[in-house]
Amino acid sequence: MTVSPDLDRRFRDAAATLGLIDVGFDVVDTPIGDLLVAASERGLATISFDSDPVDRLEQLARIAGPRVLRSPRSVDLARQELDEYFQGGRRSFDLTVDLRALAPFTVSVLKELARVPYGETTTYGELARRVGHPRAARAVGTVMHHNRIPIVLPCHRVVGATGDLTGYAGGLDIKQALLELEGAR
């Protein structure tokens, strides 16, 4: 049996309306490529440069629960704010983020990361100092490497101690492009 696109859309919308989805996701087209964006009832749960949902289903289920469904409606607000950001009209995000299942140190680093202003950069060491662990620059680097909500939690704004660009999940070319978009490079 083939399901019509209209019936499929109505099914997904009904599941979202009835609260039957733990995590809803969709693939969002952006100037830096397709991003997998997922949200739970608590907020934005992930943005992934790997836009293949199959690769991410288990991770999404670990974040908020096993009821994971492609539901474009679930990420409408995130899609809108990302579009505004890439068009140059948004300098900060108003999205709530879902940071559950993360260690307290990771949460503290990500919350401080969110305070790095648009168009500016900081270093791993400075971020470590700001969270009260001045010798934890490498640990901060690990948090950045595993940041599951890049762009909104702007790990692209974190550079090496000398100002050099260092690793980025989306690749250094994407990091450079984001910093250029913000006028930081």
BALOSE-25589 format. One record per residue: residue in one letter; residue number from 1; y, z, x of N, C-alpha, C, CB in turn. Coordinates in Angstrom, 3 decimals. Each point is the difference from the previous one (the first is absolute). Glycine has a CB too. Layout:
// BALOSE-25589
(A NUM (Y Z X) (Y Z X) (Y Z X) (Y Z X)),
...
***
This chain:
// BALOSE-25589
(M 1 (-1.175 0.000 0.842) (1.175 0.000 -0.842) (1.244 0.000 0.891) (-1.249 1.220 -1.851)),
(T 2 (2.184 -2.063 1.541) (1.257 -0.066 0.727) (1.066 0.761 -0.771) (-0.635 -2.227 1.003)),
(V 3 (1.390 3.033 -0.279) (1.078 0.771 -0.608) (1.298 -0.745 0.225) (-1.226 2.188 0.360)),
(S 4 (1.988 -2.366 -1.419) (1.269 -0.716 0.117) (0.996 0.844 0.783) (-0.429 -1.196 -2.180)),
(P 5 (1.373 0.555 2.850) (1.032 0.754 0.723) (0.775 0.950 -0.914) (0.195 -1.911 1.589)),
(D 6 (0.040 1.497 -2.830) (0.727 0.861 -0.939) (-0.805 1.253 -0.338) (1.137 -2.025 -0.947)),
(L 7 (-2.433 1.867 0.681) (-0.846 1.150 -0.299) (-0.099 0.930 1.214) (-1.303 -1.395 -1.647)),
(D 8 (1.172 0.803 2.823) (-0.057 0.795 1.234) (1.288 0.820 0.160) (-1.502 -1.742 1.078)),
(R 9 (2.652 1.119 -1.266) (1.282 0.694 0.110) (0.102 1.108 -1.025) (1.056 -2.084 0.855)),
(R 10 (-1.455 1.819 -2.086) (0.067 1.022 -1.060) (-0.918 1.177 0.329) (0.531 -1.787 -1.701)),
(F 11 (-1.711 1.514 2.235) (-0.932 1.053 0.404) (0.633 0.900 1.068) (-1.949 -1.517 -0.539)),
(R 12 (2.512 0.902 1.559) (0.605 0.761 1.094) (1.221 0.787 -0.483) (-0.823 -1.729 1.630)),
(D 13 (1.631 1.135 -2.482) (1.161 0.708 -0.555) (-0.439 1.181 -0.865) (1.312 -2.145 0.036)),
(A 14 (-2.353 1.949 -0.831) (-0.502 1.094 -0.849) (-0.543 1.137 0.850) (-0.554 -1.647 -1.806)),
(A 15 (-0.176 1.324 2.859) (-0.529 1.040 0.886) (1.139 0.798 0.619) (-2.019 -1.417 0.486)),
(A 16 (3.089 0.745 -0.080) (1.153 0.696 0.574) (0.688 0.860 -1.058) (0.313 -1.872 1.657)),
(T 17 (-0.110 1.326 -2.842) (0.657 0.737 -1.081) (-0.777 1.254 -0.384) (0.947 -2.149 -0.835)),
(L 18 (-2.256 2.058 0.811) (-0.847 1.124 -0.404) (-0.279 0.989 1.135) (-1.028 -1.512 -1.672)),
(G 19 (1.594 1.267 2.847) (-0.212 0.908 1.121) (-1.408 -0.033 0.552) (1.737 1.418 -0.963)),
(L 20 (-2.395 -2.558 0.869) (-1.383 -0.125 0.448) (-0.122 -0.490 1.440) (-0.621 -0.445 -2.351)),
(I 21 (1.745 0.372 3.048) (-0.003 -0.495 1.374) (0.457 1.122 0.920) (0.459 -2.377 -0.768)),
(D 22 (-1.265 2.666 1.788) (0.425 0.959 1.017) (0.972 -0.655 0.975) (-2.189 1.220 -0.220)),
(V 23 (1.870 -2.453 0.609) (0.844 -0.780 0.900) (0.025 -1.436 -0.493) (-0.538 1.514 1.966)),
(G 24 (1.739 -2.008 -2.216) (0.177 -1.401 -0.358) (0.582 -0.737 1.195) (0.333 0.584 -2.445)),
(F 25 (-0.752 -1.814 2.647) (0.498 -0.752 1.148) (0.260 -1.441 -0.378) (-1.247 1.510 1.539)),
(D 26 (1.987 -2.178 -0.670) (0.192 -1.436 -0.112) (0.402 -0.523 1.373) (0.673 0.170 -2.458)),
(V 27 (-0.733 -1.475 2.623) (0.450 -0.649 1.218) (1.413 -0.505 -0.273) (-2.384 -0.666 0.711)),
(V 28 (3.307 1.078 0.166) (1.414 -0.322 -0.166) (0.404 -0.996 1.077) (0.479 2.279 -1.009)),
(D 29 (0.107 -3.384 0.582) (0.474 -1.039 0.907) (1.358 0.426 0.565) (-1.256 -1.808 -1.296)),
(T 30 (1.376 1.831 2.630) (1.258 0.372 0.645) (0.302 -1.006 1.105) (-0.369 2.458 -0.532)),
(P 31 (1.586 -2.437 1.057) (0.329 -0.901 1.113) (-0.811 0.250 1.270) (2.265 -0.127 -0.947)),
(I 32 (-2.895 1.287 1.080) (-0.820 0.274 1.182) (-1.489 -0.195 -0.285) (1.739 1.618 0.780)),
(G 33 (-2.053 -2.162 -1.943) (-1.394 -0.249 -0.374) (-0.410 0.839 -1.190) (-0.515 -0.556 2.362)),
(D 34 (-0.695 0.317 -2.829) (-0.529 0.750 -1.132) (-0.299 1.439 0.413) (-0.971 -2.116 -0.967)),
(L 35 (1.344 3.049 0.087) (-0.273 1.415 0.215) (-0.820 0.519 -1.167) (2.137 0.293 1.326)),
(L 36 (-3.130 0.526 -1.035) (-0.723 0.700 -1.050) (0.801 1.273 -0.292) (-2.304 -0.950 0.715)),
(V 37 (2.724 1.109 -1.954) (0.801 1.158 -0.403) (-0.790 0.739 -1.073) (2.222 -1.166 0.546)),
(A 38 (-2.323 2.489 -0.392) (-0.760 0.797 -0.957) (0.790 1.244 -0.370) (-2.170 -0.859 0.943)),
(A 39 (2.017 1.265 -2.204) (0.697 1.188 -0.494) (-0.931 0.814 -0.884) (2.206 -1.206 0.107)),
(S 40 (-2.024 2.514 -0.034) (-0.702 0.923 -0.888) (1.040 0.565 -0.968) (-1.772 0.589 1.777)),
(E 41 (1.339 0.299 -2.642) (0.962 0.619 -0.916) (0.994 0.875 0.761) (-1.726 -0.038 -1.826)),
(R 42 (1.391 0.448 3.046) (0.897 0.828 0.816) (1.013 -0.809 0.786) (-1.814 1.646 0.165)),
(G 43 (1.562 -2.944 -0.006) (0.942 -0.830 0.740) (-0.685 -1.066 0.823) (1.530 1.918 0.069)),
(L 44 (-0.730 -2.539 0.782) (-0.486 -1.063 0.867) (-1.041 0.574 0.953) (2.209 -1.232 -0.168)),
(A 45 (-3.399 0.655 0.182) (-1.109 0.536 0.788) (-0.244 -0.774 1.288) (-1.012 0.778 -2.113)),
(T 46 (1.273 -2.070 2.108) (-0.207 -0.780 1.219) (0.722 -1.339 -0.074) (-2.215 1.115 0.316)),
(I 47 (2.576 -1.586 0.856) (0.427 -1.376 0.224) (-0.810 -0.443 1.202) (2.396 0.306 -0.964)),
(S 48 (-3.129 -1.373 0.818) (-0.871 -0.441 1.088) (0.297 -1.449 0.371) (-1.774 1.604 -0.766)),
(F 49 (1.821 -1.852 2.084) (0.180 -1.363 0.485) (-1.284 -0.802 -0.181) (1.709 0.805 1.658)),
(D 50 (-2.828 -0.124 -1.859) (-1.272 -0.647 -0.315) (-0.037 -0.116 -1.519) (-1.216 0.929 2.089)),
(S 51 (1.502 -2.097 -2.608) (0.154 -0.158 -1.451) (-1.303 -0.251 -0.741) (2.239 -0.872 0.460)),
(D 52 (-3.370 0.920 0.229) (-1.289 -0.184 -0.663) (-0.407 1.317 -0.664) (-0.686 -1.793 1.679)),
(P 53 (0.731 1.862 -3.008) (-0.306 1.252 -0.685) (-1.388 0.553 0.306) (1.522 -0.749 -1.775)),
(V 54 (-2.490 -0.125 1.981) (-1.367 0.452 0.242) (-0.049 0.916 1.224) (-0.893 -2.123 -1.032)),
(D 55 (1.692 1.808 2.050) (0.034 0.807 1.213) (0.615 1.377 -0.238) (0.158 -2.103 1.318)),
(R 56 (0.570 2.281 -2.392) (0.761 1.223 -0.228) (-0.493 0.855 -1.169) (1.910 -1.206 0.942)),
(L 57 (-2.859 0.740 -1.717) (-0.418 0.731 -1.203) (-0.471 1.417 0.305) (-0.636 -2.171 -1.010)),
(E 58 (-0.171 2.324 2.045) (-0.508 1.331 0.334) (1.145 0.935 0.411) (-2.189 -1.029 0.720)),
(Q 59 (3.109 0.525 0.093) (1.153 0.819 0.401) (0.826 0.401 -1.222) (0.060 -1.166 2.234)),
(L 60 (0.176 0.243 -3.134) (0.777 0.306 -1.204) (-0.705 1.055 -0.845) (0.938 -2.330 0.015)),
(A 61 (-2.247 2.241 -0.130) (-0.758 0.985 -0.774) (0.080 1.382 0.648) (-1.549 -1.820 -0.781)),
(R 62 (1.559 1.873 2.110) (0.108 1.293 0.690) (1.369 0.635 -0.220) (-1.626 -0.808 1.722)),
(I 63 (2.645 0.009 -1.926) (1.351 0.536 -0.190) (0.113 0.708 -1.343) (0.933 -1.831 1.438)),
(A 64 (-1.373 1.195 -2.502) (0.315 0.539 -1.325) (-1.148 0.051 -0.990) (2.220 -0.840 0.403)),
(G 65 (-3.336 0.227 -0.116) (-1.115 0.024 -0.933) (-0.670 -1.351 -0.105) (1.135 1.799 -1.254)),
(P 66 (-2.301 -1.842 0.653) (-0.828 -1.206 0.025) (0.429 -1.114 -0.953) (-1.819 1.484 0.643)),
(R 67 (2.707 -1.198 -1.559) (0.378 -1.039 -0.971) (1.127 -0.855 0.582) (-0.686 1.493 -1.943)),
(V 68 (0.294 -2.472 2.746) (0.920 -0.896 0.686) (-0.066 -1.354 -0.697) (-0.280 1.229 2.223)),
(L 69 (1.431 -1.742 -2.600) (0.028 -1.255 -0.755) (1.216 -0.815 0.400) (-1.206 1.084 -1.923)),
(R 70 (0.995 -2.379 2.068) (1.155 -0.879 0.223) (0.820 0.030 -1.283) (-1.262 -1.515 1.662)),
(S 71 (2.482 1.983 -1.535) (0.873 0.185 -1.148) (1.440 -0.265 0.435) (-1.592 1.697 -1.032)),
(P 72 (2.033 -2.953 0.921) (1.353 -0.335 0.445) (1.075 0.926 -0.569) (-0.759 -2.344 0.188)),
(R 73 (0.572 2.757 -1.409) (0.972 0.878 -0.654) (0.158 1.332 0.748) (-0.582 -1.070 -2.197)),
(S 74 (-0.484 1.553 2.815) (0.030 1.272 0.723) (0.955 -0.005 1.185) (-2.335 0.347 -0.708)),
(V 75 (2.595 -1.526 1.255) (0.851 -0.083 1.186) (1.319 -0.731 -0.264) (-2.066 0.036 1.379)),
(D 76 (2.429 -0.190 -2.645) (1.229 -0.722 -0.332) (1.236 0.588 0.675) (-1.035 -0.594 -2.170)),
(L 77 (1.184 1.914 2.138) (1.180 0.626 0.592) (0.016 -0.212 1.516) (0.019 1.719 -1.849)),
(A 78 (-1.158 -1.544 2.493) (-0.078 -0.228 1.445) (0.301 -1.461 0.326) (-1.695 1.852 0.211)),
(R 79 (1.152 -2.763 -1.001) (0.248 -1.431 0.213) (1.500 -0.293 -0.095) (-2.286 -0.561 -0.940)),
(Q 80 (2.932 1.128 -0.064) (1.435 -0.218 -0.200) (0.805 0.527 1.189) (-0.335 0.152 -2.487)),
(E 81 (0.024 1.075 2.933) (0.755 0.576 1.114) (-0.277 -0.734 1.311) (-0.063 2.215 -1.157)),
(L 82 (-1.165 -2.663 1.373) (-0.297 -0.794 1.192) (0.748 -1.329 -0.036) (-2.261 1.084 0.156)),
(D 83 (2.302 -1.734 -1.318) (0.758 -1.248 -0.132) (1.471 0.229 0.345) (-1.602 -0.798 -1.777)),
(E 84 (2.177 1.866 1.252) (1.410 0.319 0.276) (0.213 0.268 1.491) (0.240 0.960 -2.321)),
(Y 85 (-1.167 -0.261 2.941) (0.095 0.288 1.435) (-0.012 -1.304 0.800) (-1.153 2.226 -0.348)),
(F 86 (0.196 -3.096 0.070) (-0.106 -1.236 0.762) (1.152 -0.966 -0.273) (-2.460 0.292 -0.037)),
(Q 87 (3.125 -0.139 -1.101) (1.165 -0.827 -0.300) (1.282 0.597 0.581) (-1.139 -0.770 -2.088)),
(G 88 (1.021 1.930 2.738) (1.151 0.631 0.628) (0.825 0.870 -0.928) (0.043 -1.907 1.507)),
(G 89 (-0.510 2.117 -2.726) (0.765 0.780 -0.971) (-0.392 1.460 -0.101) (0.257 -2.074 -1.225)),
(R 90 (-1.280 2.488 1.937) (-0.459 1.398 -0.068) (-0.106 0.546 1.408) (-1.266 -0.428 -2.149)),
(R 91 (1.928 1.571 2.375) (-0.018 0.642 1.316) (-0.884 1.249 0.014) (2.303 -0.881 0.409)),
(S 92 (-2.651 1.383 -1.571) (-0.919 1.141 -0.086) (-0.846 -0.171 -1.252) (1.622 1.539 1.227)),
(F 93 (-2.770 -0.917 -1.218) (-0.933 -0.112 -1.117) (0.085 1.251 -0.868) (-1.530 -1.465 1.377)),
(D 94 (1.439 1.256 -2.674) (0.019 1.100 -0.966) (-1.398 0.330 -0.503) (2.301 -0.676 -0.672)),
(L 95 (-3.302 0.114 1.305) (-1.381 0.169 -0.438) (-0.537 1.378 0.382) (-0.347 -2.470 0.218)),
(T 96 (-0.391 3.072 -1.121) (-0.755 1.204 0.317) (-1.240 -0.449 0.764) (0.862 1.270 -2.065)),
(V 97 (-1.259 -0.505 3.080) (-1.190 -0.367 0.759) (-1.097 1.037 -0.214) (1.426 -1.173 1.716)),
(D 98 (-2.648 0.703 -1.715) (-1.173 0.849 -0.176) (-0.602 0.252 1.378) (-0.447 -0.910 -2.349)),
(L 99 (0.692 2.108 2.882) (-0.473 0.338 1.342) (-1.192 0.944 -0.018) (2.309 -0.325 0.817)),
(R 100 (-2.959 0.453 -1.962) (-1.145 0.918 -0.040) (-1.099 -0.473 0.942) (0.550 0.597 -2.378)),
(A 101 (-1.378 0.332 2.749) (-1.134 -0.223 0.911) (0.455 -0.210 1.443) (-1.269 -0.999 -1.903)),
(L 102 (2.535 1.319 2.197) (0.477 -0.098 1.373) (0.205 1.406 0.565) (1.112 -2.229 -0.492)),
(A 103 (-1.301 2.363 1.790) (0.170 1.290 0.674) (1.468 0.435 -0.057) (-1.951 -0.519 1.531)),
(P 104 (2.201 1.823 -1.526) (1.384 0.495 -0.053) (0.901 -0.565 1.103) (-0.904 2.069 -1.013)),
(F 105 (0.387 -2.183 2.250) (0.809 -0.580 1.081) (0.394 -1.433 -0.337) (-1.163 1.472 1.675)),
(T 106 (0.214 -2.240 -2.171) (0.267 -1.395 -0.378) (1.064 -0.068 -1.073) (-2.345 -0.620 0.585)),
(V 107 (2.237 1.458 -1.603) (0.988 0.009 -1.078) (1.381 0.355 0.548) (-1.792 0.642 -1.654)),
(S 108 (1.865 0.349 2.543) (1.310 0.382 0.540) (0.611 -1.139 0.815) (-0.736 2.401 0.057)),
(V 109 (-0.077 -3.105 0.713) (0.496 -1.127 0.784) (0.468 -1.126 -0.932) (-1.565 0.610 1.899)),
(L 110 (0.784 -0.924 -2.925) (0.377 -1.083 -0.920) (1.263 0.344 -0.778) (-2.408 -0.638 -0.196)),
(K 111 (2.567 1.893 -0.184) (1.230 0.404 -0.706) (1.210 -0.128 0.913) (-1.328 1.579 -1.432)),
(E 112 (1.171 -1.222 2.692) (1.114 -0.154 0.952) (0.244 -1.477 0.282) (-0.537 2.234 1.042)),
(L 113 (-0.515 -3.016 -0.957) (0.122 -1.444 0.196) (0.840 -0.623 -1.108) (-2.228 -0.035 1.155)),
(A 114 (2.021 0.484 -2.381) (0.736 -0.548 -1.146) (1.506 0.218 0.132) (-2.005 0.413 -1.430)),
(R 115 (2.410 0.519 2.275) (1.423 0.297 0.197) (0.670 -0.887 1.048) (-0.506 2.329 -0.651)),
(V 116 (-0.273 -3.143 1.378) (0.585 -0.902 1.000) (0.770 -1.077 -0.761) (-1.881 0.439 1.703)),
(P 117 (3.184 -0.531 -1.475) (0.826 -0.913 -0.795) (-0.312 -1.489 0.216) (1.754 1.734 0.097)),
(Y 118 (-1.501 -2.485 -1.120) (-0.079 -1.458 0.029) (0.852 -0.506 1.159) (-0.382 -0.116 -2.517)),
(G 119 (-0.166 -0.815 3.273) (0.767 -0.610 1.083) (0.069 0.819 1.272) (1.298 -1.082 -1.735)),
(E 120 (-1.989 2.211 1.773) (-0.026 0.832 1.197) (-1.441 0.180 0.454) (2.110 1.194 -0.715)),
(T 121 (-2.253 -0.801 1.963) (-1.332 0.295 0.516) (-0.009 1.409 0.584) (-0.420 -2.454 0.486)),
(T 122 (-0.766 2.949 -0.297) (-0.224 1.270 0.678) (-1.216 -0.175 0.889) (1.019 1.355 -1.908)),
(T 123 (-1.314 -0.339 2.700) (-1.177 -0.074 0.875) (-1.080 0.949 -0.509) (1.456 -0.605 1.978)),
(Y 124 (-2.655 0.408 -1.468) (-1.110 0.886 -0.348) (0.319 1.427 0.425) (-1.631 -1.906 0.234)),
(G 125 (2.203 2.050 0.965) (0.352 1.315 0.503) (1.060 0.680 -0.843) (-0.587 -0.784 2.257)),
(E 126 (1.590 0.038 -2.672) (1.059 0.571 -0.847) (-0.573 0.436 -1.344) (1.716 -1.458 1.130)),
(L 127 (-2.575 0.660 -1.694) (-0.623 0.355 -1.276) (-0.851 1.264 0.166) (-0.016 -2.439 -0.698)),
(A 128 (-0.694 2.532 1.806) (-0.795 1.201 0.278) (0.906 1.226 0.094) (-1.715 -1.397 1.216)),
(R 129 (2.843 1.243 -0.555) (0.951 1.101 0.130) (0.523 0.427 -1.370) (0.646 -0.831 2.285)),
(R 130 (-0.347 -0.137 -3.125) (0.549 0.292 -1.335) (-0.975 0.765 -0.890) (1.371 -2.057 0.201)),
(V 131 (-2.666 1.890 0.029) (-0.980 0.741 -0.811) (-0.447 1.286 0.681) (-0.771 -2.160 -0.970)),
(G 132 (1.457 2.520 2.052) (-0.286 1.271 0.652) (-1.129 -0.015 0.997) (0.832 1.006 -2.003)),
(H 133 (-1.252 -2.192 2.450) (-1.090 -0.131 0.977) (0.443 -0.960 1.105) (-1.764 0.452 -1.790)),
(P 134 (2.707 -0.022 2.639) (0.605 -0.915 0.973) (-0.970 -0.629 0.994) (2.012 1.349 -0.239)),
(R 135 (-3.187 -0.802 0.399) (-0.971 -0.558 0.940) (-1.066 -0.855 -0.706) (0.393 1.983 1.485)),
(A 136 (-0.163 -2.298 -2.730) (-1.017 -0.696 -0.801) (0.331 -1.474 -0.255) (-0.503 2.180 -1.069)),
(A 137 (1.166 -2.830 2.020) (0.359 -1.415 -0.199) (-1.228 -0.871 -0.247) (1.992 0.346 1.461)),
(R 138 (-3.072 -0.089 -0.741) (-1.219 -0.806 -0.211) (-0.604 0.250 -1.382) (-0.442 0.065 2.470)),
(A 139 (0.480 1.177 -2.911) (-0.503 0.309 -1.347) (0.852 -0.700 -1.049) (-0.858 2.230 0.799)),
(V 140 (2.161 -2.278 -0.568) (0.885 -0.729 -0.920) (-0.373 -1.483 0.022) (1.881 1.682 0.365)),
(G 141 (-2.185 -2.212 0.809) (-0.434 -1.396 0.096) (-1.258 -0.259 -0.811) (1.017 -0.117 2.263)),
(T 142 (-1.922 1.069 -2.257) (-1.224 -0.124 -0.795) (0.329 -0.011 -1.487) (-1.305 1.160 1.809)),
(V 143 (2.228 -0.305 -2.222) (0.426 0.014 -1.401) (0.601 -1.356 -0.374) (0.428 2.496 0.122)),
(M 144 (0.408 -3.049 0.759) (0.616 -1.305 -0.281) (-1.080 -1.076 -0.115) (2.102 0.699 1.225)),
(H 145 (-3.081 -0.634 -0.335) (-1.088 -0.989 0.001) (-0.787 0.031 -1.311) (-0.162 0.221 2.494)),
(H 146 (0.035 0.956 -3.087) (-0.782 0.152 -1.225) (0.869 0.122 -1.250) (-1.760 1.086 1.362)),
(N 147 (3.058 -1.328 -1.230) (0.908 0.067 -1.150) (-0.479 -0.976 -1.070) (1.949 0.654 1.492)),
(R 148 (-2.330 -0.128 -2.641) (-0.548 -0.876 -1.040) (1.078 -0.557 -0.926) (-2.107 1.309 0.106)),
(I 149 (3.385 -0.947 0.150) (1.085 -0.528 -0.835) (1.119 -0.549 0.890) (-0.567 1.652 -1.842)),
(P 150 (0.230 -2.654 2.695) (1.053 -0.553 0.859) (1.095 -0.661 -0.835) (-1.690 -0.358 1.827)),
(I 151 (2.789 0.108 -1.214) (1.216 -0.561 -0.568) (0.727 1.073 -0.808) (-1.048 -2.304 -0.076)),
(V 152 (0.412 2.854 -0.943) (0.627 1.070 -0.789) (0.116 1.264 0.857) (-0.937 -0.973 -2.158)),
(L 153 (-0.109 1.334 2.865) (0.057 1.042 1.028) (0.097 -0.789 1.305) (-1.383 1.792 -1.341)),
(P 154 (2.607 -1.966 1.839) (0.337 -1.074 0.946) (-0.434 0.222 1.447) (1.888 -0.428 -1.463)),
(C 155 (-3.183 0.363 1.708) (-0.499 0.162 1.365) (0.457 -1.144 0.907) (-1.983 1.226 -0.912)),
(H 156 (2.453 -2.320 0.328) (0.541 -1.084 0.821) (1.283 0.433 0.716) (-1.011 -1.671 -1.584)),
(R 157 (1.630 2.763 1.134) (1.228 0.502 0.624) (-0.270 0.929 1.175) (1.107 -0.205 -2.200)),
(V 158 (-2.373 0.404 2.541) (-0.352 0.870 1.117) (-0.368 -0.873 1.199) (-0.810 1.834 -1.578)),
(V 159 (1.501 -1.571 2.687) (-0.185 -0.799 1.213) (-0.387 0.918 1.156) (1.679 -1.719 -0.811)),
(G 160 (-2.064 1.118 1.909) (-0.358 0.767 1.188) (1.218 0.698 0.602) (-1.866 -1.608 0.437)),
(A 161 (1.624 2.508 0.493) (1.068 0.791 0.626) (1.044 -0.875 0.686) (-1.639 1.844 0.324)),
(T 162 (1.235 -3.018 0.143) (0.935 -0.909 0.671) (0.673 -0.959 -0.982) (-1.400 0.164 2.060)),
(G 163 (1.068 -0.051 -3.325) (0.555 -0.900 -1.013) (-0.855 -1.222 -0.249) (2.223 0.786 0.651)),
(D 164 (-3.317 -0.910 0.102) (-0.889 -1.148 -0.179) (-0.785 0.119 -1.298) (-0.177 -0.244 2.486)),
(L 165 (-0.126 -0.911 -3.069) (-0.857 -0.018 -1.173) (-1.418 0.332 0.448) (1.477 -1.715 -1.176)),
(T 166 (-2.117 2.561 0.409) (-1.390 0.355 0.283) (-0.830 -0.359 -1.216) (0.682 1.876 1.571)),
(G 167 (-1.967 -1.640 -1.522) (-0.941 -0.415 -1.027) (0.477 0.147 -1.434) (-1.703 0.610 1.591)),
(Y 168 (1.195 -1.490 -2.422) (0.328 0.013 -1.427) (-1.166 -0.630 -0.751) (2.513 -0.137 0.458)),
(A 169 (-2.918 0.751 -1.551) (-1.166 -0.474 -0.757) (0.131 -1.456 -0.425) (-0.339 2.319 -0.799)),
(G 170 (1.536 -2.741 0.486) (0.220 -1.380 -0.421) (0.193 -0.954 1.159) (0.993 0.883 -2.058)),
(G 171 (-0.935 -0.341 3.271) (0.252 -0.813 1.193) (1.449 0.154 0.437) (-1.774 -1.642 -0.705)),
(L 172 (2.000 1.486 2.002) (1.354 0.174 0.532) (0.984 -1.027 -0.544) (-1.010 0.946 2.052)),
(D 173 (0.519 -2.145 -2.408) (0.899 -0.998 -0.576) (0.545 0.463 -1.355) (-1.272 -1.807 1.200)),
(I 174 (0.445 2.497 -1.978) (0.450 0.532 -1.294) (0.969 1.160 0.232) (-2.184 -0.694 -1.095)),
(K 175 (1.877 1.560 2.044) (0.896 1.112 0.324) (1.371 -0.550 0.398) (-1.964 1.426 0.747)),
(Q 176 (1.962 -2.411 0.119) (1.250 -0.646 0.435) (0.745 -0.589 -1.196) (-1.038 -0.520 2.239)),
(A 177 (0.328 -0.163 -3.121) (0.635 -0.618 -1.164) (0.636 1.046 -0.913) (-1.657 -1.869 0.130)),
(L 178 (0.972 2.987 -0.330) (0.557 1.066 -0.844) (1.251 0.614 0.622) (-2.300 0.477 -0.859)),
(L 179 (2.255 -0.255 2.159) (1.176 0.544 0.688) (1.161 -0.996 -0.020) (-1.513 1.365 1.472)),
(E 180 (1.214 -2.641 -1.346) (1.054 -1.022 -0.096) (0.588 -0.050 -1.407) (-1.142 -1.334 1.793)),
(L 181 (0.274 1.429 -2.802) (0.471 0.012 -1.398) (1.004 1.140 -0.198) (-2.207 -0.986 -0.794)),
(E 182 (1.930 2.127 1.419) (0.854 1.174 -0.147) (1.181 0.002 0.971) (-1.999 1.249 -0.772)),
(G 183 (2.054 -2.239 1.666) (1.096 -0.060 0.961) (-0.150 0.977 1.156) (1.442 -0.718 -1.853)),
(A 184 (-2.654 1.216 2.065) (-0.244 0.944 1.090) (-0.341 -0.710 1.303) (-0.781 1.663 -1.677)),
(R 185 (0.549 -2.948 1.643) (-0.323 -0.792 1.199) (0.823 -1.259 -0.007) (-2.334 0.917 0.074)),
***
